[in-house]
């Protein structure tokens, strides 16, 4: 069982952040659009109400990033 019960939209935003970051790092096209998308996803992640709850600790931020990165590696 996961230590943190992350809201689906928060986990999806963090996973999407990694996907867009990978696209930005590996393709020459769409740089501006990718950067804008990263800014939007960063804002959505940082402003999520989960971080205002007692569970929204610095350790939870690290766990979210690790979980999202793991999800990215599992995707085909």
PDB file of N, H, CA, C and O in Angstrom:
ATOM      1  N   UNK A   1       0.844  -1.193   0.000  1.00  0.00           N
ATOM      2  CA  UNK A   1       0.000   0.000   0.000  1.00  0.00           C
ATOM      3  C   UNK A   1       0.882   1.245   0.000  1.00  0.00           C
ATOM      4  O   UNK A   1       1.888   1.307   0.706  1.00  0.00           O
ATOM      5  N   UNK A   2       0.493   2.230  -0.796  1.00  0.00           N
ATOM      6  H   UNK A   2      -0.325   2.180  -1.370  1.00  0.00           H
ATOM      7  CA  UNK A   2       1.249   3.469  -0.856  1.00  0.00           C
ATOM      8  C   UNK A   2       1.085   4.246   0.438  1.00  0.00           C
ATOM      9  O   UNK A   2       0.024   4.241   1.064  1.00  0.00           O
ATOM     10  N   UNK A   3       2.157   4.909   0.817  1.00  0.00           N
ATOM     11  H   UNK A   3       3.018   4.913   0.309  1.00  0.00           H
ATOM     12  CA  UNK A   3       2.116   5.709   2.037  1.00  0.00           C
ATOM     13  C   UNK A   3       1.205   6.933   1.871  1.00  0.00           C
ATOM     14  O   UNK A   3       0.557   7.379   2.818  1.00  0.00           O
ATOM     15  N   UNK A   4       1.177   7.457   0.656  1.00  0.00           N
ATOM     16  H   UNK A   4       1.703   7.096  -0.113  1.00  0.00           H
ATOM     17  CA  UNK A   4       0.365   8.642   0.376  1.00  0.00           C
ATOM     18  C   UNK A   4      -0.742   8.281  -0.610  1.00  0.00           C
ATOM     19  O   UNK A   4      -0.529   7.523  -1.556  1.00  0.00           O
ATOM     20  N   UNK A   5      -1.896   8.824  -0.376  1.00  0.00           N
ATOM     21  H   UNK A   5      -2.069   9.440   0.393  1.00  0.00           H
ATOM     22  CA  UNK A   5      -3.023   8.639  -1.301  1.00  0.00           C
ATOM     23  C   UNK A   5      -3.148   9.928  -2.112  1.00  0.00           C
ATOM     24  O   UNK A   5      -3.906  10.833  -1.763  1.00  0.00           O
ATOM     25  N   UNK A   6      -2.385   9.986  -3.200  1.00  0.00           N
ATOM     26  H   UNK A   6      -1.769   9.251  -3.483  1.00  0.00           H
ATOM     27  CA  UNK A   6      -2.393  11.192  -4.020  1.00  0.00           C
ATOM     28  C   UNK A   6      -3.673  11.270  -4.838  1.00  0.00           C
ATOM     29  O   UNK A   6      -4.127  10.259  -5.373  1.00  0.00           O
ATOM     30  N   UNK A   7      -4.258  12.453  -4.940  1.00  0.00           N
ATOM     31  H   UNK A   7      -3.889  13.274  -4.506  1.00  0.00           H
ATOM     32  CA  UNK A   7      -5.416  12.623  -5.811  1.00  0.00           C
ATOM     33  C   UNK A   7      -5.039  12.285  -7.255  1.00  0.00           C
ATOM     34  O   UNK A   7      -3.916  12.534  -7.693  1.00  0.00           O
ATOM     35  N   UNK A   8      -5.980  11.725  -7.965  1.00  0.00           N
ATOM     36  H   UNK A   8      -6.892  11.522  -7.609  1.00  0.00           H
ATOM     37  CA  UNK A   8      -5.718  11.295  -9.341  1.00  0.00           C
ATOM     38  C   UNK A   8      -5.231  12.453 -10.214  1.00  0.00           C
ATOM     39  O   UNK A   8      -4.296  12.289 -10.997  1.00  0.00           O
ATOM     40  N   UNK A   9      -5.858  13.612 -10.081  1.00  0.00           N
ATOM     41  H   UNK A   9      -6.618  13.744  -9.445  1.00  0.00           H
ATOM     42  CA  UNK A   9      -5.471  14.738 -10.945  1.00  0.00           C
ATOM     43  C   UNK A   9      -4.065  15.239 -10.649  1.00  0.00           C
ATOM     44  O   UNK A   9      -3.366  15.692 -11.555  1.00  0.00           O
ATOM     45  N   UNK A  10      -3.646  15.164  -9.400  1.00  0.00           N
ATOM     46  H   UNK A  10      -4.214  14.796  -8.663  1.00  0.00           H
ATOM     47  CA  UNK A  10      -2.293  15.584  -9.038  1.00  0.00           C
ATOM     48  C   UNK A  10      -1.264  14.610  -9.615  1.00  0.00           C
ATOM     49  O   UNK A  10      -0.263  15.028 -10.197  1.00  0.00           O
ATOM     50  N   UNK A  11      -1.512  13.333  -9.453  1.00  0.00           N
ATOM     51  H   UNK A  11      -2.326  12.993  -8.981  1.00  0.00           H
ATOM     52  CA  UNK A  11      -0.600  12.329  -9.999  1.00  0.00           C
ATOM     53  C   UNK A  11      -0.562  12.404 -11.523  1.00  0.00           C
ATOM     54  O   UNK A  11       0.505  12.269 -12.123  1.00  0.00           O
ATOM     55  N   UNK A  12      -1.706  12.617 -12.147  1.00  0.00           N
ATOM     56  H   UNK A  12      -2.573  12.727 -11.659  1.00  0.00           H
ATOM     57  CA  UNK A  12      -1.759  12.744 -13.604  1.00  0.00           C
ATOM     58  C   UNK A  12      -0.975  13.970 -14.076  1.00  0.00           C
ATOM     59  O   UNK A  12      -0.278  13.906 -15.088  1.00  0.00           O
ATOM     60  N   UNK A  13      -1.083  15.073 -13.356  1.00  0.00           N
ATOM     61  H   UNK A  13      -1.650  15.125 -12.534  1.00  0.00           H
ATOM     62  CA  UNK A  13      -0.356  16.286 -13.738  1.00  0.00           C
ATOM     63  C   UNK A  13       1.147  16.078 -13.608  1.00  0.00           C
ATOM     64  O   UNK A  13       1.907  16.511 -14.475  1.00  0.00           O
ATOM     65  N   UNK A  14       1.583  15.425 -12.544  1.00  0.00           N
ATOM     66  H   UNK A  14       0.966  15.074 -11.840  1.00  0.00           H
ATOM     67  CA  UNK A  14       3.017  15.186 -12.369  1.00  0.00           C
ATOM     68  C   UNK A  14       3.542  14.222 -13.430  1.00  0.00           C
ATOM     69  O   UNK A  14       4.644  14.407 -13.946  1.00  0.00           O
ATOM     70  N   UNK A  15       2.764  13.202 -13.753  1.00  0.00           N
ATOM     71  H   UNK A  15       1.869  13.052 -13.334  1.00  0.00           H
ATOM     72  CA  UNK A  15       3.160  12.258 -14.795  1.00  0.00           C
ATOM     73  C   UNK A  15       3.228  12.963 -16.149  1.00  0.00           C
ATOM     74  O   UNK A  15       4.161  12.738 -16.920  1.00  0.00           O
ATOM     75  N   UNK A  16       2.256  13.806 -16.436  1.00  0.00           N
ATOM     76  H   UNK A  16       1.499  13.989 -15.809  1.00  0.00           H
ATOM     77  CA  UNK A  16       2.256  14.575 -17.684  1.00  0.00           C
ATOM     78  C   UNK A  16       3.457  15.519 -17.732  1.00  0.00           C
ATOM     79  O   UNK A  16       4.041  15.729 -18.795  1.00  0.00           O
ATOM     80  N   UNK A  17       3.826  16.085 -16.582  1.00  0.00           N
ATOM     81  H   UNK A  17       3.351  15.914 -15.718  1.00  0.00           H
ATOM     82  CA  UNK A  17       4.982  16.978 -16.518  1.00  0.00           C
ATOM     83  C   UNK A  17       6.230  16.245 -16.999  1.00  0.00           C
ATOM     84  O   UNK A  17       7.000  16.771 -17.803  1.00  0.00           O
ATOM     85  N   UNK A  18       6.422  15.026 -16.501  1.00  0.00           N
ATOM     86  H   UNK A  18       5.797  14.598 -15.848  1.00  0.00           H
ATOM     87  CA  UNK A  18       7.584  14.246 -16.925  1.00  0.00           C
ATOM     88  C   UNK A  18       7.510  13.893 -18.407  1.00  0.00           C
ATOM     89  O   UNK A  18       8.531  13.907 -19.093  1.00  0.00           O
ATOM     90  N   UNK A  19       6.333  13.581 -18.904  1.00  0.00           N
ATOM     91  H   UNK A  19       5.503  13.570 -18.346  1.00  0.00           H
ATOM     92  CA  UNK A  19       6.180  13.245 -20.324  1.00  0.00           C
ATOM     93  C   UNK A  19       6.543  14.447 -21.202  1.00  0.00           C
ATOM     94  O   UNK A  19       7.264  14.302 -22.190  1.00  0.00           O
ATOM     95  N   UNK A  20       6.052  15.611 -20.846  1.00  0.00           N
ATOM     96  H   UNK A  20       5.467  15.729 -20.044  1.00  0.00           H
ATOM     97  CA  UNK A  20       6.346  16.817 -21.623  1.00  0.00           C
ATOM     98  C   UNK A  20       7.828  17.175 -21.512  1.00  0.00           C
ATOM     99  O   UNK A  20       8.446  17.576 -22.498  1.00  0.00           O
ATOM    100  N   UNK A  21       8.389  17.034 -20.332  1.00  0.00           N
ATOM    101  H   UNK A  21       7.888  16.708 -19.531  1.00  0.00           H
ATOM    102  CA  UNK A  21       9.808  17.319 -20.142  1.00  0.00           C
ATOM    103  C   UNK A  21      10.656  16.405 -21.018  1.00  0.00           C
ATOM    104  O   UNK A  21      11.614  16.859 -21.644  1.00  0.00           O
ATOM    105  N   UNK A  22      10.315  15.128 -21.067  1.00  0.00           N
ATOM    106  H   UNK A  22       9.537  14.758 -20.558  1.00  0.00           H
ATOM    107  CA  UNK A  22      11.034  14.183 -21.913  1.00  0.00           C
ATOM    108  C   UNK A  22      10.915  14.566 -23.385  1.00  0.00           C
ATOM    109  O   UNK A  22      11.889  14.471 -24.132  1.00  0.00           O
ATOM    110  N   UNK A  23       9.718  15.001 -23.807  1.00  0.00           N
ATOM    111  H   UNK A  23       8.927  15.079 -23.200  1.00  0.00           H
ATOM    112  CA  UNK A  23       9.529  15.439 -25.193  1.00  0.00           C
ATOM    113  C   UNK A  23      10.389  16.665 -25.488  1.00  0.00           C
ATOM    114  O   UNK A  23      11.001  16.752 -26.553  1.00  0.00           O
ATOM    115  N   UNK A  24      10.437  17.590 -24.571  1.00  0.00           N
ATOM    116  H   UNK A  24       9.940  17.518 -23.706  1.00  0.00           H
ATOM    117  CA  UNK A  24      11.235  18.797 -24.754  1.00  0.00           C
ATOM    118  C   UNK A  24      12.716  18.452 -24.864  1.00  0.00           C
ATOM    119  O   UNK A  24      13.445  19.049 -25.656  1.00  0.00           O
ATOM    120  N   UNK A  25      13.150  17.489 -24.067  1.00  0.00           N
ATOM    121  H   UNK A  25      12.558  17.004 -23.424  1.00  0.00           H
ATOM    122  CA  UNK A  25      14.565  17.114 -24.055  1.00  0.00           C
ATOM    123  C   UNK A  25      14.979  16.300 -25.277  1.00  0.00           C
ATOM    124  O   UNK A  25      16.157  16.275 -25.633  1.00  0.00           O
ATOM    125  N   UNK A  26      14.026  15.640 -25.921  1.00  0.00           N
ATOM    126  H   UNK A  26      13.069  15.661 -25.632  1.00  0.00           H
ATOM    127  CA  UNK A  26      14.400  14.722 -27.001  1.00  0.00           C
ATOM    128  C   UNK A  26      13.988  15.176 -28.396  1.00  0.00           C
ATOM    129  O   UNK A  26      14.381  14.546 -29.378  1.00  0.00           O
ATOM    130  N   UNK A  27      13.216  16.241 -28.513  1.00  0.00           N
ATOM    131  H   UNK A  27      12.897  16.753 -27.715  1.00  0.00           H
ATOM    132  CA  UNK A  27      12.800  16.700 -29.839  1.00  0.00           C
ATOM    133  C   UNK A  27      13.180  18.154 -30.043  1.00  0.00           C
ATOM    134  O   UNK A  27      13.251  18.933 -29.092  1.00  0.00           O
ATOM    135  N   UNK A  28      13.419  18.501 -31.276  1.00  0.00           N
ATOM    136  H   UNK A  28      13.362  17.868 -32.048  1.00  0.00           H
ATOM    137  CA  UNK A  28      13.784  19.884 -31.590  1.00  0.00           C
ATOM    138  C   UNK A  28      12.559  20.741 -31.874  1.00  0.00           C
ATOM    139  O   UNK A  28      12.625  21.967 -31.793  1.00  0.00           O
ATOM    140  N   UNK A  29      11.443  20.104 -32.204  1.00  0.00           N
ATOM    141  H   UNK A  29      11.389  19.108 -32.270  1.00  0.00           H
ATOM    142  CA  UNK A  29      10.238  20.854 -32.565  1.00  0.00           C
ATOM    143  C   UNK A  29       9.330  21.038 -31.356  1.00  0.00           C
ATOM    144  O   UNK A  29       9.318  20.220 -30.436  1.00  0.00           O
ATOM    145  N   UNK A  30       8.582  22.116 -31.376  1.00  0.00           N
ATOM    146  H   UNK A  30       8.592  22.781 -32.123  1.00  0.00           H
ATOM    147  CA  UNK A  30       7.588  22.352 -30.343  1.00  0.00           C
ATOM    148  C   UNK A  30       8.145  22.850 -29.025  1.00  0.00           C
ATOM    149  O   UNK A  30       7.492  22.720 -27.990  1.00  0.00           O
ATOM    150  N   UNK A  31       9.323  23.411 -29.045  1.00  0.00           N
ATOM    151  H   UNK A  31       9.854  23.517 -29.886  1.00  0.00           H
ATOM    152  CA  UNK A  31       9.974  23.852 -27.815  1.00  0.00           C
ATOM    153  C   UNK A  31       9.163  24.858 -27.020  1.00  0.00           C
ATOM    154  O   UNK A  31       9.012  24.719 -25.806  1.00  0.00           O
ATOM    155  N   UNK A  32       8.648  25.852 -27.687  1.00  0.00           N
ATOM    156  H   UNK A  32       8.770  25.965 -28.673  1.00  0.00           H
ATOM    157  CA  UNK A  32       7.882  26.889 -26.996  1.00  0.00           C
ATOM    158  C   UNK A  32       6.599  26.297 -26.407  1.00  0.00           C
ATOM    159  O   UNK A  32       6.250  26.582 -25.261  1.00  0.00           O
ATOM    160  N   UNK A  33       5.917  25.491 -27.175  1.00  0.00           N
ATOM    161  H   UNK A  33       6.201  25.259 -28.105  1.00  0.00           H
ATOM    162  CA  UNK A  33       4.677  24.875 -26.681  1.00  0.00           C
ATOM    163  C   UNK A  33       4.960  23.949 -25.505  1.00  0.00           C
ATOM    164  O   UNK A  33       4.198  23.919 -24.539  1.00  0.00           O
ATOM    165  N   UNK A  34       6.045  23.200 -25.585  1.00  0.00           N
ATOM    166  H   UNK A  34       6.663  23.225 -26.370  1.00  0.00           H
ATOM    167  CA  UNK A  34       6.398  22.302 -24.479  1.00  0.00           C
ATOM    168  C   UNK A  34       6.729  23.102 -23.213  1.00  0.00           C
ATOM    169  O   UNK A  34       6.319  22.736 -22.112  1.00  0.00           O
ATOM    170  N   UNK A  35       7.464  24.180 -23.383  1.00  0.00           N
ATOM    171  H   UNK A  35       7.797  24.478 -24.278  1.00  0.00           H
ATOM    172  CA  UNK A  35       7.803  25.002 -22.213  1.00  0.00           C
ATOM    173  C   UNK A  35       6.561  25.622 -21.584  1.00  0.00           C
ATOM    174  O   UNK A  35       6.434  25.676 -20.361  1.00  0.00           O
ATOM    175  N   UNK A  36       5.652  26.086 -22.427  1.00  0.00           N
ATOM    176  H   UNK A  36       5.755  26.042 -23.421  1.00  0.00           H
ATOM    177  CA  UNK A  36       4.400  26.646 -21.901  1.00  0.00           C
ATOM    178  C   UNK A  36       3.596  25.587 -21.153  1.00  0.00           C
ATOM    179  O   UNK A  36       3.017  25.856 -20.101  1.00  0.00           O
ATOM    180  N   UNK A  37       3.571  24.376 -21.715  1.00  0.00           N
ATOM    181  H   UNK A  37       4.042  24.157 -22.570  1.00  0.00           H
ATOM    182  CA  UNK A  37       2.847  23.275 -21.061  1.00  0.00           C
ATOM    183  C   UNK A  37       3.509  22.937 -19.722  1.00  0.00           C
ATOM    184  O   UNK A  37       2.809  22.677 -18.742  1.00  0.00           O
ATOM    185  N   UNK A  38       4.840  22.936 -19.664  1.00  0.00           N
ATOM    186  H   UNK A  38       5.408  23.147 -20.460  1.00  0.00           H
ATOM    187  CA  UNK A  38       5.528  22.674 -18.396  1.00  0.00           C
ATOM    188  C   UNK A  38       5.187  23.722 -17.349  1.00  0.00           C
ATOM    189  O   UNK A  38       4.982  23.391 -16.181  1.00  0.00           O
ATOM    190  N   UNK A  39       5.125  24.979 -17.757  1.00  0.00           N
ATOM    191  H   UNK A  39       5.291  25.248 -18.706  1.00  0.00           H
ATOM    192  CA  UNK A  39       4.770  26.048 -16.813  1.00  0.00           C
ATOM    193  C   UNK A  39       3.361  25.837 -16.286  1.00  0.00           C
ATOM    194  O   UNK A  39       3.121  25.960 -15.085  1.00  0.00           O
ATOM    195  N   UNK A  40       2.428  25.519 -17.175  1.00  0.00           N
ATOM    196  H   UNK A  40       2.624  25.419 -18.151  1.00  0.00           H
ATOM    197  CA  UNK A  40       1.045  25.291 -16.762  1.00  0.00           C
ATOM    198  C   UNK A  40       0.941  24.090 -15.819  1.00  0.00           C
ATOM    199  O   UNK A  40       0.256  24.160 -14.798  1.00  0.00           O
ATOM    200  N   UNK A  41       1.605  23.007 -16.153  1.00  0.00           N
ATOM    201  H   UNK A  41       2.161  22.950 -16.982  1.00  0.00           H
ATOM    202  CA  UNK A  41       1.560  21.832 -15.279  1.00  0.00           C
ATOM    203  C   UNK A  41       2.236  22.116 -13.946  1.00  0.00           C
ATOM    204  O   UNK A  41       1.759  21.663 -12.906  1.00  0.00           O
ATOM    205  N   UNK A  42       3.327  22.853 -13.958  1.00  0.00           N
ATOM    206  H   UNK A  42       3.715  23.221 -14.803  1.00  0.00           H
ATOM    207  CA  UNK A  42       4.011  23.218 -12.714  1.00  0.00           C
ATOM    208  C   UNK A  42       3.096  24.037 -11.815  1.00  0.00           C
ATOM    209  O   UNK A  42       3.042  23.826 -10.603  1.00  0.00           O
ATOM    210  N   UNK A  43       2.375  24.978 -12.429  1.00  0.00           N
ATOM    211  H   UNK A  43       2.420  25.149 -13.413  1.00  0.00           H
ATOM    212  CA  UNK A  43       1.440  25.798 -11.658  1.00  0.00           C
ATOM    213  C   UNK A  43       0.347  24.931 -11.059  1.00  0.00           C
ATOM    214  O   UNK A  43       0.001  25.078  -9.887  1.00  0.00           O
ATOM    215  N   UNK A  44      -0.194  24.030 -11.864  1.00  0.00           N
ATOM    216  H   UNK A  44       0.087  23.911 -12.816  1.00  0.00           H
ATOM    217  CA  UNK A  44      -1.270  23.157 -11.400  1.00  0.00           C
ATOM    218  C   UNK A  44      -0.795  22.256 -10.242  1.00  0.00           C
ATOM    219  O   UNK A  44      -1.521  22.048  -9.270  1.00  0.00           O
ATOM    220  N   UNK A  45       0.402  21.740 -10.361  1.00  0.00           N
ATOM    221  H   UNK A  45       0.992  21.909 -11.151  1.00  0.00           H
ATOM    222  CA  UNK A  45       0.956  20.868  -9.311  1.00  0.00           C
ATOM    223  C   UNK A  45       1.199  21.669  -8.035  1.00  0.00           C
ATOM    224  O   UNK A  45       0.796  21.251  -6.950  1.00  0.00           O
ATOM    225  N   UNK A  46       1.856  22.812  -8.165  1.00  0.00           N
ATOM    226  H   UNK A  46       2.184  23.152  -9.047  1.00  0.00           H
ATOM    227  CA  UNK A  46       2.210  23.610  -6.987  1.00  0.00           C
ATOM    228  C   UNK A  46       0.991  24.166  -6.263  1.00  0.00           C
ATOM    229  O   UNK A  46       1.013  24.307  -5.040  1.00  0.00           O
ATOM    230  N   UNK A  47      -0.071  24.484  -6.997  1.00  0.00           N
ATOM    231  H   UNK A  47      -0.088  24.370  -7.990  1.00  0.00           H
ATOM    232  CA  UNK A  47      -1.260  25.091  -6.401  1.00  0.00           C
ATOM    233  C   UNK A  47      -2.311  24.068  -5.984  1.00  0.00           C
ATOM    234  O   UNK A  47      -3.394  24.443  -5.536  1.00  0.00           O
ATOM    235  N   UNK A  48      -2.008  22.800  -6.126  1.00  0.00           N
ATOM    236  H   UNK A  48      -1.128  22.495  -6.490  1.00  0.00           H
ATOM    237  CA  UNK A  48      -3.009  21.775  -5.813  1.00  0.00           C
ATOM    238  C   UNK A  48      -3.361  21.816  -4.317  1.00  0.00           C
ATOM    239  O   UNK A  48      -2.472  21.964  -3.479  1.00  0.00           O
ATOM    240  N   UNK A  49      -4.641  21.686  -3.983  1.00  0.00           N
ATOM    241  H   UNK A  49      -5.364  21.566  -4.663  1.00  0.00           H
ATOM    242  CA  UNK A  49      -5.078  21.730  -2.575  1.00  0.00           C
ATOM    243  C   UNK A  49      -4.460  20.626  -1.702  1.00  0.00           C
ATOM    244  O   UNK A  49      -4.417  20.764  -0.480  1.00  0.00           O
ATOM    245  N   UNK A  50      -3.991  19.551  -2.305  1.00  0.00           N
ATOM    246  H   UNK A  50      -4.026  19.438  -3.298  1.00  0.00           H
ATOM    247  CA  UNK A  50      -3.365  18.477  -1.529  1.00  0.00           C
ATOM    248  C   UNK A  50      -2.227  18.998  -0.665  1.00  0.00           C
ATOM    249  O   UNK A  50      -2.021  18.518   0.450  1.00  0.00           O
ATOM    250  N   UNK A  51      -1.482  19.988  -1.179  1.00  0.00           N
ATOM    251  H   UNK A  51      -1.650  20.378  -2.084  1.00  0.00           H
ATOM    252  CA  UNK A  51      -0.325  20.498  -0.444  1.00  0.00           C
ATOM    253  C   UNK A  51      -0.724  21.305   0.786  1.00  0.00           C
ATOM    254  O   UNK A  51       0.110  21.558   1.656  1.00  0.00           O
ATOM    255  N   UNK A  52      -1.983  21.710   0.868  1.00  0.00           N
ATOM    256  H   UNK A  52      -2.661  21.504   0.162  1.00  0.00           H
ATOM    257  CA  UNK A  52      -2.464  22.430   2.044  1.00  0.00           C
ATOM    258  C   UNK A  52      -2.984  21.489   3.123  1.00  0.00           C
ATOM    259  O   UNK A  52      -3.284  21.924   4.235  1.00  0.00           O
ATOM    260  N   UNK A  53      -3.090  20.216   2.806  1.00  0.00           N
ATOM    261  H   UNK A  53      -2.845  19.862   1.903  1.00  0.00           H
ATOM    262  CA  UNK A  53      -3.575  19.232   3.778  1.00  0.00           C
ATOM    263  C   UNK A  53      -2.408  18.758   4.647  1.00  0.00           C
ATOM    264  O   UNK A  53      -1.248  18.996   4.312  1.00  0.00           O
ATOM    265  N   UNK A  54      -2.712  18.089   5.759  1.00  0.00           N
ATOM    266  H   UNK A  54      -3.655  17.895   6.032  1.00  0.00           H
ATOM    267  CA  UNK A  54      -1.636  17.564   6.605  1.00  0.00           C
ATOM    268  C   UNK A  54      -0.720  16.576   5.873  1.00  0.00           C
ATOM    269  O   UNK A  54       0.443  16.421   6.244  1.00  0.00           O
ATOM    270  N   UNK A  55      -1.230  15.920   4.856  1.00  0.00           N
ATOM    271  H   UNK A  55      -2.175  16.046   4.554  1.00  0.00           H
ATOM    272  CA  UNK A  55      -0.412  14.949   4.108  1.00  0.00           C
ATOM    273  C   UNK A  55       0.556  15.628   3.147  1.00  0.00           C
ATOM    274  O   UNK A  55       1.474  14.978   2.647  1.00  0.00           O
ATOM    275  N   UNK A  56       0.377  16.898   2.881  1.00  0.00           N
ATOM    276  H   UNK A  56      -0.369  17.426   3.287  1.00  0.00           H
ATOM    277  CA  UNK A  56       1.196  17.607   1.899  1.00  0.00           C
ATOM    278  C   UNK A  56       2.539  18.044   2.439  1.00  0.00           C
ATOM    279  O   UNK A  56       2.808  19.240   2.558  1.00  0.00           O
ATOM    280  N   UNK A  57       3.378  17.089   2.764  1.00  0.00           N
ATOM    281  H   UNK A  57       3.160  16.118   2.668  1.00  0.00           H
ATOM    282  CA  UNK A  57       4.698  17.349   3.338  1.00  0.00           C
ATOM    283  C   UNK A  57       5.774  17.353   2.251  1.00  0.00           C
ATOM    284  O   UNK A  57       5.519  16.923   1.126  1.00  0.00           O
ATOM    285  N   UNK A  58       6.958  17.831   2.577  1.00  0.00           N
ATOM    286  H   UNK A  58       7.165  18.180   3.490  1.00  0.00           H
ATOM    287  CA  UNK A  58       8.059  17.731   1.607  1.00  0.00           C
ATOM    288  C   UNK A  58       8.331  16.280   1.192  1.00  0.00           C
ATOM    289  O   UNK A  58       8.669  16.017   0.038  1.00  0.00           O
ATOM    290  N   UNK A  59       8.185  15.353   2.117  1.00  0.00           N
ATOM    291  H   UNK A  59       7.910  15.566   3.055  1.00  0.00           H
ATOM    292  CA  UNK A  59       8.375  13.939   1.777  1.00  0.00           C
ATOM    293  C   UNK A  59       7.320  13.469   0.778  1.00  0.00           C
ATOM    294  O   UNK A  59       7.605  12.634  -0.081  1.00  0.00           O
ATOM    295  N   UNK A  60       6.115  13.998   0.886  1.00  0.00           N
ATOM    296  H   UNK A  60       5.883  14.676   1.583  1.00  0.00           H
ATOM    297  CA  UNK A  60       5.059  13.645  -0.062  1.00  0.00           C
ATOM    298  C   UNK A  60       5.400  14.165  -1.453  1.00  0.00           C
ATOM    299  O   UNK A  60       5.099  13.507  -2.449  1.00  0.00           O
ATOM    300  N   UNK A  61       6.021  15.331  -1.533  1.00  0.00           N
ATOM    301  H   UNK A  61       6.265  15.865  -0.723  1.00  0.00           H
ATOM    302  CA  UNK A  61       6.428  15.870  -2.838  1.00  0.00           C
ATOM    303  C   UNK A  61       7.433  14.944  -3.507  1.00  0.00           C
ATOM    304  O   UNK A  61       7.347  14.680  -4.707  1.00  0.00           O
ATOM    305  N   UNK A  62       8.372  14.460  -2.732  1.00  0.00           N
ATOM    306  H   UNK A  62       8.441  14.674  -1.758  1.00  0.00           H
ATOM    307  CA  UNK A  62       9.370  13.527  -3.273  1.00  0.00           C
ATOM    308  C   UNK A  62       8.692  12.226  -3.693  1.00  0.00           C
ATOM    309  O   UNK A  62       8.991  11.693  -4.762  1.00  0.00           O
ATOM    310  N   UNK A  63       7.795  11.714  -2.877  1.00  0.00           N
ATOM    311  H   UNK A  63       7.553  12.146  -2.009  1.00  0.00           H
ATOM    312  CA  UNK A  63       7.095  10.467  -3.189  1.00  0.00           C
ATOM    313  C   UNK A  63       6.256  10.622  -4.459  1.00  0.00           C
ATOM    314  O   UNK A  63       6.197   9.699  -5.271  1.00  0.00           O
ATOM    315  N   UNK A  64       5.610  11.773  -4.640  1.00  0.00           N
ATOM    316  H   UNK A  64       5.659  12.522  -3.980  1.00  0.00           H
ATOM    317  CA  UNK A  64       4.826  12.025  -5.848  1.00  0.00           C
ATOM    318  C   UNK A  64       5.721  11.970  -7.082  1.00  0.00           C
ATOM    319  O   UNK A  64       5.370  11.347  -8.084  1.00  0.00           O
ATOM    320  N   UNK A  65       6.864  12.616  -7.005  1.00  0.00           N
ATOM    321  H   UNK A  65       7.149  13.122  -6.191  1.00  0.00           H
ATOM    322  CA  UNK A  65       7.787  12.628  -8.139  1.00  0.00           C
ATOM    323  C   UNK A  65       8.292  11.223  -8.450  1.00  0.00           C
ATOM    324  O   UNK A  65       8.383  10.839  -9.617  1.00  0.00           O
ATOM    325  N   UNK A  66       8.616  10.466  -7.428  1.00  0.00           N
ATOM    326  H   UNK A  66       8.542  10.778  -6.480  1.00  0.00           H
ATOM    327  CA  UNK A  66       9.092   9.099  -7.639  1.00  0.00           C
ATOM    328  C   UNK A  66       8.001   8.221  -8.257  1.00  0.00           C
ATOM    329  O   UNK A  66       8.273   7.447  -9.175  1.00  0.00           O
ATOM    330  N   UNK A  67       6.783   8.340  -7.762  1.00  0.00           N
ATOM    331  H   UNK A  67       6.562   8.969  -7.017  1.00  0.00           H
ATOM    332  CA  UNK A  67       5.671   7.558  -8.287  1.00  0.00           C
ATOM    333  C   UNK A  67       5.385   7.924  -9.743  1.00  0.00           C
ATOM    334  O   UNK A  67       5.168   7.044 -10.576  1.00  0.00           O
ATOM    335  N   UNK A  68       5.386   9.217 -10.046  1.00  0.00           N
ATOM    336  H   UNK A  68       5.562   9.932  -9.369  1.00  0.00           H
ATOM    337  CA  UNK A  68       5.126   9.664 -11.418  1.00  0.00           C
ATOM    338  C   UNK A  68       6.233   9.192 -12.353  1.00  0.00           C
ATOM    339  O   UNK A  68       5.953   8.775 -13.477  1.00  0.00           O
ATOM    340  N   UNK A  69       7.465   9.249 -11.914  1.00  0.00           N
ATOM    341  H   UNK A  69       7.692   9.587 -11.001  1.00  0.00           H
ATOM    342  CA  UNK A  69       8.582   8.809 -12.743  1.00  0.00           C
ATOM    343  C   UNK A  69       8.487   7.300 -12.985  1.00  0.00           C
ATOM    344  O   UNK A  69       8.769   6.832 -14.089  1.00  0.00           O
ATOM    345  N   UNK A  70       8.099   6.550 -11.977  1.00  0.00           N
ATOM    346  H   UNK A  70       7.871   6.930 -11.081  1.00  0.00           H
ATOM    347  CA  UNK A  70       7.908   5.109 -12.129  1.00  0.00           C
ATOM    348  C   UNK A  70       6.819   4.828 -13.151  1.00  0.00           C
ATOM    349  O   UNK A  70       6.972   3.941 -13.990  1.00  0.00           O
ATOM    350  N   UNK A  71       5.729   5.568 -13.091  1.00  0.00           N
ATOM    351  H   UNK A  71       5.605   6.289 -12.409  1.00  0.00           H
ATOM    352  CA  UNK A  71       4.643   5.410 -14.069  1.00  0.00           C
ATOM    353  C   UNK A  71       5.120   5.696 -15.476  1.00  0.00           C
ATOM    354  O   UNK A  71       4.696   5.033 -16.423  1.00  0.00           O
ATOM    355  N   UNK A  72       6.000   6.678 -15.625  1.00  0.00           N
ATOM    356  H   UNK A  72       6.344   7.216 -14.856  1.00  0.00           H
ATOM    357  CA  UNK A  72       6.538   7.009 -16.947  1.00  0.00           C
ATOM    358  C   UNK A  72       7.388   5.869 -17.481  1.00  0.00           C
ATOM    359  O   UNK A  72       7.356   5.602 -18.683  1.00  0.00           O
ATOM    360  N   UNK A  73       8.132   5.201 -16.647  1.00  0.00           N
ATOM    361  H   UNK A  73       8.157   5.417 -15.671  1.00  0.00           H
ATOM    362  CA  UNK A  73       9.003   4.102 -17.074  1.00  0.00           C
ATOM    363  C   UNK A  73       8.206   2.862 -17.432  1.00  0.00           C
ATOM    364  O   UNK A  73       8.649   2.062 -18.256  1.00  0.00           O
ATOM    365  N   UNK A  74       7.033   2.688 -16.826  1.00  0.00           N
ATOM    366  H   UNK A  74       6.674   3.338 -16.157  1.00  0.00           H
ATOM    367  CA  UNK A  74       6.195   1.519 -17.075  1.00  0.00           C
ATOM    368  C   UNK A  74       5.431   1.664 -18.387  1.00  0.00           C
ATOM    369  O   UNK A  74       5.116   0.662 -19.028  1.00  0.00           O
ATOM    370  N   UNK A  75       5.129   2.886 -18.794  1.00  0.00           N
ATOM    371  H   UNK A  75       5.385   3.701 -18.273  1.00  0.00           H
ATOM    372  CA  UNK A  75       4.371   3.136 -20.034  1.00  0.00           C
ATOM    373  C   UNK A  75       5.122   2.595 -21.239  1.00  0.00           C
ATOM    374  O   UNK A  75       6.348   2.687 -21.302  1.00  0.00           O
ATOM    375  N   UNK A  76       4.388   2.028 -22.204  1.00  0.00           N
ATOM    376  H   UNK A  76       3.392   1.954 -22.153  1.00  0.00           H
ATOM    377  CA  UNK A  76       5.035   1.513 -23.421  1.00  0.00           C
ATOM    378  C   UNK A  76       5.540   2.633 -24.298  1.00  0.00           C
ATOM    379  O   UNK A  76       6.109   2.378 -25.359  1.00  0.00           O
TER     380      UNK A  76
END
